[in-house]
Amino acid sequence: MGLDLSCTATGIVVLTQTGQVSHAETVGSGLKRDAPVRDKVERLWTIAARIVAAFDTYGVKDVAIEGYAWGAKGAQNDLAELHGVVKSQLWRGRKCEPQIVQCSAARKTVLGAGRIDKKDIVRLVQARGVTVGDHNQADAWVVAEWLRLQLE
């Protein structure tokens, strides 16, 4: 499973051992940064619950998460909270310790170039015959494929 974690739109992709996409979704949220704490916590829980549901439904054994987006000024705290919630839920109930990979490293391994604009990522992934709904799923696919290649 590959995860592109974001508090606004998290990409989730599950691959088979042969690299076929068995599940792809984007868990979105229109929540604003100044939303009440309760709403933020519910958003974190909803995202983590969807990830755990996909983990269980598709018999996932290994998970990779795209590392922090250091350029996301002002959003680092929210993203760190999401990372913590997801990692704790994967470990607590499933004893899964996800691997963290920087976006540029995963993209370089899978697509041959580390620095790719968000607007181009969907096109490049689809050129490989992979159907994704948006750039969040495209990034999640890259992370999932990176992990699959590491496990070969």
Kinemage of the C-alpha trace (Angstrom):
@kinemage 1
@onewidth
@group {chain A} dominant
@subgroup {mainchain}
@vectorlist {calphas} color= white
{ca met a 1} P 0.000 0.000 0.000
{ca gly a 2} L 1.201 3.469 -0.847
{ca leu a 3} L -0.023 6.576 0.957
{ca asp a 4} L 0.207 10.225 -0.020
{ca leu a 5} L -0.932 11.705 3.275
{ca ser a 6} L -2.574 15.108 3.280
{ca cys a 7} L -5.158 16.691 5.533
{ca thr a 8} L -7.022 17.959 2.484
{ca ala a 9} L -6.787 14.966 0.109
{ca thr a 10} L -5.042 11.706 1.015
{ca gly a 11} L -4.202 9.288 -1.798
{ca ile a 12} L -4.428 5.561 -1.043
{ca val a 13} L -3.283 2.899 -3.514
{ca val a 14} L -3.054 -0.849 -2.954
{ca leu a 15} L -1.049 -2.943 -5.404
{ca thr a 16} L -0.993 -6.668 -5.969
{ca gln a 17} L 2.376 -8.428 -5.815
{ca thr a 18} L 2.538 -8.168 -9.602
{ca gly a 19} L 1.970 -4.409 -9.544
{ca gln a 20} L -1.692 -4.243 -10.544
{ca val a 21} L -3.838 -1.626 -8.794
{ca ser a 22} L -6.402 -3.425 -6.664
{ca his a 23} L -7.655 -0.282 -4.911
{ca ala a 24} L -7.241 3.464 -5.384
{ca glu a 25} L -9.064 6.270 -3.627
{ca thr a 26} L -8.694 9.814 -2.454
{ca val a 27} L -10.016 10.689 0.979
{ca gly a 28} L -10.851 14.366 0.736
{ca ser a 29} L -11.808 17.035 3.181
{ca gly a 30} L -12.870 20.610 2.661
{ca leu a 31} L -11.954 21.501 6.213
{ca lys a 32} L -10.278 24.873 6.711
{ca arg a 33} L -7.143 25.385 8.794
{ca asp a 34} L -9.055 27.481 11.306
{ca ala a 35} L -11.705 24.781 11.851
{ca pro a 36} L -12.463 23.771 15.451
{ca val a 37} L -10.129 21.191 16.996
{ca arg a 38} L -12.936 18.618 17.191
{ca asp a 39} L -13.482 18.859 13.416
{ca lys a 40} L -9.757 18.452 12.784
{ca val a 41} L -9.556 15.393 15.032
{ca glu a 42} L -12.553 13.833 13.288
{ca arg a 43} L -10.870 14.443 9.928
{ca leu a 44} L -7.676 12.720 11.121
{ca trp a 45} L -9.675 9.787 12.440
{ca thr a 46} L -11.686 9.498 9.205
{ca ile a 47} L -8.542 9.398 7.059
{ca ala a 48} L -6.863 6.829 9.319
{ca ala a 49} L -10.018 4.691 9.406
{ca arg a 50} L -10.194 4.597 5.590
{ca ile a 51} L -6.537 3.564 5.422
{ca val a 52} L -7.019 0.811 7.997
{ca ala a 53} L -10.174 -0.379 6.189
{ca ala a 54} L -8.248 -0.680 2.905
{ca phe a 55} L -5.387 -2.415 4.759
{ca asp a 56} L -7.788 -5.020 6.157
{ca thr a 57} L -10.002 -5.403 3.078
{ca tyr a 58} L -7.136 -6.002 0.654
{ca gly a 59} L -4.898 -8.070 2.947
{ca val a 60} L -2.081 -5.529 2.893
{ca lys a 61} L 1.176 -6.611 4.515
{ca asp a 62} L 3.461 -3.658 3.770
{ca val a 63} L 2.884 0.101 3.683
{ca ala a 64} L 4.967 3.009 2.430
{ca ile a 65} L 4.158 6.619 3.230
{ca glu a 66} L 5.369 9.644 1.320
{ca gly a 67} L 7.585 11.688 3.632
{ca tyr a 68} L 6.754 15.163 4.868
{ca ala a 69} L 6.204 17.925 2.342
{ca trp a 70} L 8.766 20.365 3.726
{ca gly a 71} L 7.600 23.061 1.346
{ca ala a 72} L 4.053 23.080 2.753
{ca lys a 73} L 4.532 26.183 4.864
{ca gly a 74} L 2.057 26.395 7.720
{ca ala a 75} L 0.687 22.897 7.198
{ca gln a 76} L 3.532 20.917 8.798
{ca asn a 77} L 1.844 20.629 12.195
{ca asp a 78} L -1.402 19.265 10.741
{ca leu a 79} L 0.512 16.863 8.502
{ca ala a 80} L 2.646 15.679 11.426
{ca glu a 81} L -0.518 14.942 13.395
{ca leu a 82} L -1.923 12.946 10.474
{ca his a 83} L 1.306 10.972 10.134
{ca gly a 84} L 1.230 10.172 13.833
{ca val a 85} L -2.401 9.047 13.807
{ca val a 86} L -1.923 6.836 10.735
{ca lys a 87} L 1.329 5.291 11.982
{ca ser a 88} L -0.130 4.605 15.425
{ca gln a 89} L -3.235 2.930 13.965
{ca leu a 90} L -1.202 0.758 11.609
{ca trp a 91} L 1.121 -0.279 14.425
{ca arg a 92} L -1.426 -0.589 17.226
{ca gly a 93} L -3.887 -2.896 15.541
{ca arg a 94} L -1.836 -4.483 12.780
{ca lys a 95} L 1.814 -4.418 13.875
{ca cys a 96} L 2.673 -2.780 10.569
{ca glu a 97} L 5.622 -0.399 10.640
{ca pro a 98} L 5.340 1.695 7.484
{ca gln a 99} L 8.384 2.706 5.490
{ca ile a 100} L 8.794 6.421 4.892
{ca val a 101} L 10.147 7.539 1.529
{ca gln a 102} L 10.728 11.044 0.266
{ca cys a 103} L 8.632 11.868 -2.765
{ca ser a 104} L 11.655 12.726 -4.909
{ca ala a 105} L 13.392 9.417 -4.084
{ca ala a 106} L 10.291 7.369 -4.929
{ca arg a 107} L 9.705 9.291 -8.147
{ca lys a 108} L 13.331 8.915 -9.226
{ca thr a 109} L 13.229 5.147 -8.657
{ca val a 110} L 9.857 4.589 -10.315
{ca leu a 111} L 9.642 7.323 -12.948
{ca gly a 112} L 13.314 8.120 -13.544
{ca ala a 113} L 13.117 11.731 -12.337
{ca gly a 114} L 12.754 13.061 -8.804
{ca arg a 115} L 11.543 16.572 -9.504
{ca ile a 116} L 8.210 16.374 -11.304
{ca asp a 117} L 5.483 19.003 -11.161
{ca lys a 118} L 2.195 17.909 -9.574
{ca lys a 119} L 0.409 18.749 -12.827
{ca asp a 120} L 2.593 16.237 -14.711
{ca ile a 121} L 2.505 13.322 -12.267
{ca val a 122} L -0.909 11.992 -13.391
{ca arg a 123} L 0.139 12.045 -17.053
{ca leu a 124} L 3.396 10.214 -16.323
{ca val a 125} L 1.689 7.542 -14.225
{ca gln a 126} L -1.069 7.045 -16.795
{ca ala a 127} L 1.583 6.729 -19.520
{ca arg a 128} L 2.654 3.568 -17.675
{ca gly a 129} L -0.846 2.138 -18.116
{ca val a 130} L -2.013 2.920 -14.590
{ca thr a 131} L -5.418 4.517 -14.084
{ca val a 132} L -5.522 7.058 -11.270
{ca gly a 133} L -8.162 9.634 -10.425
{ca asp a 134} L -5.944 12.545 -9.396
{ca his a 135} L -2.419 13.576 -8.406
{ca asn a 136} L -2.942 12.272 -4.850
{ca gln a 137} L -3.567 8.765 -6.167
{ca ala a 138} L -0.715 9.159 -8.658
{ca asp a 139} L 1.706 10.004 -5.839
{ca ala a 140} L 0.324 7.131 -3.750
{ca trp a 141} L 0.862 4.783 -6.707
{ca val a 142} L 4.469 5.936 -7.051
{ca val a 143} L 5.060 5.261 -3.351
{ca ala a 144} L 3.339 1.852 -3.562
{ca glu a 145} L 5.354 0.893 -6.651
{ca trp a 146} L 8.566 2.074 -4.945
{ca leu a 147} L 7.774 -0.234 -2.020
{ca arg a 148} L 6.907 -3.150 -4.307
{ca leu a 149} L 10.268 -2.750 -6.063
{ca gln a 150} L 12.075 -2.647 -2.699
{ca leu a 151} L 10.414 -5.921 -1.686
{ca glu a 152} L 11.253 -7.809 -4.913
